[in-house]
Amino acid sequence: MVSTLRLYYDAFIAVALMAVVVIACGIIAAVITGDSSPNFPVAAIALLLIGAFIFLRLWSKARSSALPLG
């Protein structure tokens, strides 16, 4: 039960972090480009990059913490 709650807590933190960074990237892109059309692609790219970073980090942690075979 505690491990399930911890999993949901970690997922919530990851999604909240991604949302904050995407919003910040969108605002920065709006300021730099003068509120023109590339704001959404910049925010989408930031979302994908952060999602990939979090996925790879969790994947490497899961692989290193697994019990050795044999």
Rosetta blueprint (number, residue, H / E / L):
1 M L
2 V H
3 S H
4 T H
5 L H
6 R H
7 L H
8 Y H
9 Y H
10 D H
11 A H
12 F H
13 I H
14 A H
15 V H
16 A H
17 L H
18 M H
19 A H
20 V H
21 V H
22 V H
23 I H
24 A H
25 C H
26 G H
27 I H
28 I H
29 A H
30 A H
31 V H
32 I H
33 T H
34 G L
35 D L
36 S L
37 S L
38 P L
39 N H
40 F H
41 P H
42 V H
43 A H
44 A H
45 I H
46 A H
47 L H
48 L H
49 L H
50 I H
51 G H
52 A H
53 F H
54 I H
55 F H
56 L H
57 R H
58 L H
59 W H
60 S H
61 K H
62 A H
63 R H
64 S H
65 S H
66 A L
67 L L
68 P L
69 L L
70 G L
